[in-house]
Amino acid sequence: MPRYDCLIVDDEEALSQSTCEFFNMFSLKTFWVADEKACFDFFSQNKADLILLDINLGRSSGFELCKKLRTTTDAPILFISARTSDDDVLLALNVGGDDYIQKPYSLSILLAKVKTVLKRYRGNVDGTISFGDFTIDLTREKLLTCDSEIKLKAMEYKLLIYLVQNKNRTISKEELFQKVWGDFITGDGTLNVHIRKLREKIEGNPNEPRFIKTVWGTGYVFES
């Protein structure tokens, strides 16, 4: 079955065609479709490692399509939309999106972002993620350093994985509540305790963290 680096699902033809051509020019094998039906027709005969998905798809919604895609693929889904409200961003992340990119976008910056996400996604194929002197064994769900294990509680592990897989991107508290805990009920206190525990286990000086940085008023960023 043919495999593409990127599939664009967007009914804005001119922009989509130019994005597709630009990506292909830089050796990122890309295909474009305009609606939900064409998207599923594509996946019936092809594979894609990343999906760029618009919210407005004529008669259908990118939000609904994302939920359907999430039942069959764990490939990164990046929403691309001219809509700018916080509600749209949160909904996009809640239905399974990995990021939200506003239109109009710079083709070169979008290409760099897509390549970064693909590198991170494909880097997990061997079952490990490394940062600093640490290695996460995804198969055994363990955090290792110098061949010894650092004990993590279940939610500490889930939180660390989400932070590392979204490294160098500011992640809001609300996104962490939804993606890690699976709800919006979790309070700041619970999150703060888990962040503090993680820092005590991976930071040389938890008060001056190297990896898990606080973005005041917003959330956290994992720097690597």
C-alpha positions as CSV (number, residue, x, y, z in Angstrom):
1,M,0.0,0.0,0.0
2,P,1.5,3.4,-1.0
3,R,2.6,5.5,1.9
4,Y,2.6,9.3,2.1
5,D,4.4,11.6,4.6
6,C,1.4,14.0,4.7
7,L,-2.3,14.1,3.8
8,I,-4.0,17.6,3.5
9,V,-7.7,17.6,4.0
10,D,-9.0,21.1,3.1
11,D,-11.7,22.4,0.8
12,E,-9.6,25.6,0.1
13,E,-8.2,24.4,-3.2
14,A,-5.7,27.2,-4.1
15,L,-4.0,27.1,-0.7
16,S,-4.0,23.3,-0.4
17,Q,-2.6,22.8,-3.9
18,S,0.2,25.3,-3.2
19,T,1.0,23.6,0.1
20,C,1.0,20.2,-1.5
21,E,3.3,21.3,-4.3
22,F,5.6,23.1,-1.8
23,F,5.9,20.0,0.4
24,N,6.6,17.7,-2.5
25,M,9.2,20.0,-3.8
26,F,11.1,19.5,-0.5
27,S,10.8,15.7,-0.7
28,L,7.8,15.5,1.7
29,K,5.5,13.2,-0.2
30,T,2.1,14.9,0.2
31,F,-1.4,14.3,-1.2
32,W,-4.5,16.6,-1.0
33,V,-8.2,15.9,-0.7
34,A,-11.1,18.3,-0.3
35,D,-13.6,16.5,1.9
36,E,-14.4,13.6,4.2
37,K,-15.4,11.1,1.5
38,A,-12.2,11.7,-0.4
39,C,-10.2,11.4,2.8
40,F,-11.6,7.9,3.5
41,D,-11.2,7.0,-0.2
42,F,-7.6,7.9,0.1
43,F,-7.1,5.8,3.2
44,S,-8.7,2.8,1.6
45,Q,-5.8,2.6,-0.7
46,N,-3.0,4.6,1.0
47,K,-1.3,5.4,4.3
48,A,-0.2,8.8,5.6
49,D,2.1,9.5,8.6
50,L,0.6,12.9,9.3
51,I,-2.7,14.7,8.5
52,L,-3.3,18.4,8.1
53,L,-7.0,18.9,8.7
54,D,-9.2,22.0,8.2
55,I,-12.2,22.6,10.4
56,N,-14.6,23.7,7.6
57,L,-15.0,21.0,5.0
58,G,-18.1,22.1,3.1
59,R,-21.0,20.1,4.4
60,S,-18.9,18.2,7.0
61,S,-16.8,19.2,10.0
62,G,-13.1,18.6,10.6
63,F,-13.9,18.0,14.2
64,E,-16.2,15.1,13.4
65,L,-13.7,13.7,10.8
66,C,-10.9,13.8,13.4
67,K,-13.0,11.7,15.8
68,K,-13.6,9.2,13.1
69,L,-10.0,9.1,12.1
70,R,-8.9,8.5,15.7
71,T,-10.7,5.2,15.7
72,T,-8.3,3.9,13.0
73,T,-5.1,5.9,13.2
74,D,-2.8,7.4,15.8
75,A,-0.9,9.5,13.2
76,P,-0.5,13.1,14.3
77,I,-3.4,15.3,13.2
78,L,-2.6,19.0,12.9
79,F,-5.6,21.3,12.5
80,I,-5.2,24.2,10.1
81,S,-7.9,26.9,10.2
82,A,-8.7,30.6,10.0
83,R,-10.8,30.3,13.1
84,T,-9.1,31.8,16.0
85,S,-11.3,31.4,19.1
86,D,-10.0,29.5,22.2
87,D,-13.1,27.3,22.0
88,D,-12.1,26.1,18.6
89,V,-8.5,25.4,19.7
90,L,-9.7,23.5,22.8
91,L,-12.3,21.5,20.8
92,A,-9.7,20.6,18.2
93,L,-7.3,19.2,20.9
94,N,-10.2,17.5,22.7
95,V,-11.4,15.5,19.7
96,G,-7.9,14.1,19.0
97,G,-5.9,16.8,17.3
98,D,-2.2,17.2,18.2
99,D,-1.8,20.9,17.3
100,Y,-3.7,23.9,15.9
101,I,-2.2,26.1,13.2
102,Q,-3.9,29.3,12.2
103,K,-4.3,30.4,8.6
104,P,-2.8,32.2,6.8
105,Y,0.4,30.3,7.5
106,S,3.9,30.5,6.1
107,L,4.7,27.5,3.9
108,S,8.2,27.3,5.1
109,I,7.3,27.5,8.8
110,L,4.5,24.9,8.3
111,L,7.0,22.6,6.5
112,A,9.4,22.9,9.4
113,K,6.7,22.2,11.9
114,V,5.4,19.1,10.0
115,K,9.0,17.7,9.6
116,T,9.6,18.2,13.4
117,V,6.3,16.3,14.3
118,L,7.1,13.5,11.8
119,K,10.6,13.1,13.2
120,R,9.2,12.8,16.7
121,Y,6.5,10.5,15.6
122,R,8.7,8.2,13.6
123,G,11.4,8.3,16.3
124,N,9.1,6.4,18.6
125,V,9.0,3.4,16.3
126,D,11.9,1.7,18.0
127,G,10.1,1.8,21.3
128,T,12.2,4.4,23.1
129,I,12.4,8.1,23.6
130,S,15.6,9.7,24.9
131,F,16.3,13.1,26.6
132,G,19.3,14.2,28.5
133,D,20.7,11.1,30.3
134,F,17.3,9.4,30.4
135,T,15.5,6.9,28.2
136,I,11.8,6.1,28.2
137,D,11.1,2.4,27.3
138,L,7.7,2.7,25.8
139,T,7.2,-1.1,25.6
140,R,7.8,-1.7,29.3
141,E,6.6,1.8,30.3
142,K,9.7,2.5,32.3
143,L,12.0,5.5,32.8
144,L,15.7,4.5,32.7
145,T,19.0,6.2,33.3
146,C,22.4,4.4,33.1
147,D,20.4,1.1,32.9
148,S,18.7,1.7,36.3
149,E,15.0,2.4,36.6
150,I,13.5,5.5,38.1
151,K,10.2,4.6,39.6
152,L,7.2,6.6,38.4
153,K,3.6,6.4,39.4
154,A,1.1,5.7,36.6
155,M,0.0,9.4,36.2
156,E,3.6,10.7,36.5
157,Y,4.5,8.4,33.6
158,K,1.5,9.5,31.5
159,L,2.3,13.2,32.2
160,L,6.0,12.8,31.4
161,I,5.2,10.9,28.1
162,Y,2.8,13.7,27.0
163,L,5.3,16.4,27.8
164,V,8.2,14.7,26.1
165,Q,6.2,13.8,23.0
166,N,5.2,17.5,22.7
167,K,8.6,18.9,23.6
168,N,9.5,22.5,22.9
169,R,5.8,23.5,22.7
170,T,3.9,25.4,25.4
171,I,1.1,23.1,26.7
172,S,-1.8,24.7,28.6
173,K,-3.0,23.3,31.8
174,E,-6.4,22.6,30.3
175,E,-4.7,20.5,27.5
176,L,-2.9,18.5,30.2
177,F,-6.1,17.9,32.2
178,Q,-7.8,16.6,29.1
179,K,-5.0,14.7,27.4
180,V,-3.4,13.1,30.5
181,W,-6.3,12.9,33.0
182,G,-9.1,12.7,30.4
183,D,-11.2,15.4,32.0
184,F,-11.5,19.1,32.8
185,I,-12.2,18.5,36.5
186,T,-8.6,18.0,37.6
187,G,-7.4,21.0,39.6
188,D,-4.2,23.0,39.5
189,G,-3.1,21.4,42.8
190,T,-3.1,17.9,41.4
191,L,-1.1,19.0,38.3
192,N,1.3,21.0,40.4
193,V,2.0,18.0,42.7
194,H,2.7,15.7,39.7
195,I,5.0,18.3,38.1
196,R,6.9,18.7,41.3
197,K,7.3,15.0,41.7
198,L,8.6,14.6,38.2
199,R,11.1,17.4,38.7
200,E,12.4,15.8,41.8
201,K,13.1,12.6,39.8
202,I,14.6,14.0,36.6
203,E,15.9,17.4,37.4
204,G,19.4,18.0,38.9
205,N,17.9,21.0,40.7
206,P,14.1,20.9,40.8
207,N,14.0,24.6,41.7
208,E,15.9,25.5,38.5
209,P,14.5,22.9,36.1
210,R,16.3,22.1,32.9
211,F,13.5,20.1,31.2
212,I,10.1,21.0,32.6
213,K,9.8,24.7,32.5
214,T,6.8,26.7,33.8
215,V,5.1,29.2,31.4
216,W,3.5,31.5,33.9
217,G,-0.2,32.0,33.4
218,T,-0.4,29.3,30.7
219,G,1.1,25.9,31.5
220,Y,4.4,24.1,30.9
221,V,7.0,23.4,28.2
222,F,9.4,20.5,28.0
223,E,12.7,21.7,26.7
224,S,15.1,19.3,25.1
